Amino acid sequence: MFRRFLLLFISIVTLHACSSSEEIVPTITDSFDRNALLVNIADNIIIPAYEDFSSKMGALNTAGETFTTTPNQANLEALRSSWFAAYKVWQHIEMFDIGKAEELQFKFYMNIYPVTVSDIEDNIASGSYDLNSVNNQDAQGFPALDYLLHGLADTDTAILEKFTNAENNDNYKNYITAVLNQMHTLTLSVVSDFKTQKGAFVTSTENTATSSLNKLINDYIFYYEKGLRANKFGIPAGTFSSTPLPDKVEGRYKNDVSKELALEALTAVQNLFEGKHYNAETTGVSFKDYLITLNRTDIATSISNQFNIASTQVQTLENSFATQINTNNTEMTRSYDELQIAVVLLKVDMLQAFNISVDYVDADGD
Amino acid sequence: MRKVLLSIGCVVSLMACTETDPEPQIIETVAPATYSFERSGASSVSFGGQTTRIEMGGEFVSALKSTSETVASLNAKFAHTAGANNFSDADLNASSKSVRSKVAASTDFYASNTTDATAIKADFDSWIEAQVTEVFPMWDMDASAGNAGQIQEAGGGSIRYVSAKGIEYNQLINKGLIGALMVDQILNNYLSPAVLDAASNVADNDAESLNDGKNYTTMEHKWDEAFGYLYGKEADITAPTLNNDSFLNKYLSRVEGDADFAGIAEEIYNAFKLGRAAIVAKDYTTRNVQAEILREKISEIVGIRAVYYLQQGKNNLPTDKGGAFHDLSEGIGFIYSLQFTRMPNSTASYFTKAEVDEFMATLQNGNGFWDLSSETLDEMSATIAAKFNFTLAQAGS
């Protein structure tokens, strides 16, 4: 019976299937103002977050100069706190892999962790390195500073020793300067480019593989799935390996900041979904509004609820995810599971409602 | 709903465009629920030799990345002889089987074409040697155009070890074996009437005359051996989970995971079990129909992955050479494997050896992967996709 039905169906479809090589793309028109959505995201989320990051990055760079000029305990502590302040704001912008950020592979030069310590130490020892090389993407950025400021030795005295009396102390100082210069230069370029291109960004509202809206949404979901869910939780918790890998947490050398960074990132993700202005309580036109306009309040509510559930679960964790993984990894994998539920809501349910295609594939893993 | 309908449309259009739709026929054999066959209360299914070769292949391709290996030690894993201490597993060491003896060794394609068979084996030998003599000495150097060495994927990714042309020989060998060993043995040997019906196999099967000391007829066993090259590492063949080896089983899992091709794993499993049941029922027409389905679908795995990796490589080339070279190294291996595919109801592969050699030459021209352009990769992808019942867009993502 089914076979018969299938045959009938085949003969109907055959005509269509063989007559044209073009894939039929259904055009969905809806009354939602996509331009207003992009304007809100650009003006009230991306640009203020970029400006805040730019300012924190500038302060970090200055603190670096102060420290490398006068490496002492006070300047080390000031540099560490500038590092952390900038690192927290970074969590709000890593997801915007658009424009210059995409072109320069901004995030690959800012936040690849774990770093490869041997690469950093080799670079410092030789004093000759190219931070623009792909080989050095895991030897710079916030994670490299984390290592240099917290992980070089067990005590602050011993760390300071590397920058003062050690044989190649100049190379250590120069490396901090080089890493900060790279981060600062890239940041200025990305931020100014986005401001220049903003007009084009907010009007690119069509539903194509290269429109701003489609790329922004895809980057957003990709970031949530990879940058947040996998990198901050899944990989260190051992979701993708045979055993947990606590050394792969974000901020492993400072050690007690992985939760705070992750919560910051989760807040940023939820704020973008709900159109909440950067560092403010006001909200504007959002992906959530778009779902509601399409009569998919069910999905909109589920996503917000799931972010809240995930956030509540993450808040129960230790400040140090490495400690959490080593003492009770179940709570860590539970957090991952709650985050994963939202991946499906965003990537499948929301994108189907928007009729937007996913533009990335899951890595092969081999 | 619209999306669901569309995807049904896509799946159906694949079938609809097949040039050689078999005539509707009365199928006597009833499809069993699983690949489980018994005689006198015991299983009649047997494919130990295939599992052994998959395991040998697994240890062999892993060893290709160990710089303590020599040409001789790698050749010994590739062309194992009984009793030689080549593997970590004692059972493999004791076995009389070897991988190399079954490379390009099918009855249909190579029994009377030892010229090509010899050339293909020589290709694998040369890649093994090049890995040791060209890549191993440069293991810790940074690769550049014309120079072997290591290259890291962007974003702190994996380190890849490539030839002067950017090729990871271990990937080329691994993916090349999927064609030269698994696909060739399944499609051009064990599913072929020349093997299934050889000698007195039909009469023996009709009479249920079993092999000496075994619980199966020769024909049943031949079919099982085809099955074993795909499912030989499954813990439970009545419920395959896929992704259990580094070869065909893994890449069926990958293709099944692409929404454009979801369902292919079930089609293949169904054809295997119905064909095996047909042998038990002495219904050779049904058996042959299943063999043709398997030829088309298993060939598609190779074609889809070839196009997929060319496209992934193309996408990565501008920003991530390490990632791109890794994709292209897998791609060139699948392209090499195209010569072992088999068009349904035909004696030919989807691409001839000469056509494959041409692809290989294009990819390795000049400084090889370092010199490749998007246009070349798109052109090649389109040429490959055009021979199959899938589009470049479907396979490319």
Chai-1 contact restraints between the chains, C-beta under 6 A:
chainA,res_idxA,chainB,res_idxB,connection_type,confidence,min_distance_angstrom,max_distance_angstrom,comment,restraint_id
A,I10,B,V12,contact,1.0,0.0,6.0,A-B,restraint_1
A,I10,B,A16,contact,1.0,0.0,6.0,A-B,restraint_2
A,V13,B,G9,contact,1.0,0.0,6.0,A-B,restraint_3
A,V13,B,V12,contact,1.0,0.0,6.0,A-B,restraint_4
A,V13,B,S13,contact,1.0,0.0,6.0,A-B,restraint_5
A,V13,B,A16,contact,1.0,0.0,6.0,A-B,restraint_6
A,T14,B,A16,contact,1.0,0.0,6.0,A-B,restraint_7
A,A17,B,S13,contact,1.0,0.0,6.0,A-B,restraint_8
A,A17,B,A16,contact,1.0,0.0,6.0,A-B,restraint_9
A,C18,B,C17,contact,1.0,0.0,6.0,A-B,restraint_10
A,P26,B,R2,contact,1.0,0.0,6.0,A-B,restraint_11
A,Q105,B,T319,contact,1.0,0.0,6.0,A-B,restraint_12
A,F108,B,A154,contact,1.0,0.0,6.0,A-B,restraint_13
A,F108,B,G155,contact,1.0,0.0,6.0,A-B,restraint_14
A,I112,B,G155,contact,1.0,0.0,6.0,A-B,restraint_15
A,I112,B,G156,contact,1.0,0.0,6.0,A-B,restraint_16
A,V134,B,Q152,contact,1.0,0.0,6.0,A-B,restraint_17
A,V134,B,A154,contact,1.0,0.0,6.0,A-B,restraint_18
A,N135,B,Q152,contact,1.0,0.0,6.0,A-B,restraint_19
A,Q137,B,G155,contact,1.0,0.0,6.0,A-B,restraint_20
A,Q137,B,G156,contact,1.0,0.0,6.0,A-B,restraint_21
A,D138,B,G156,contact,1.0,0.0,6.0,A-B,restraint_22
A,V361,B,S397,contact,1.0,0.0,6.0,A-B,restraint_23
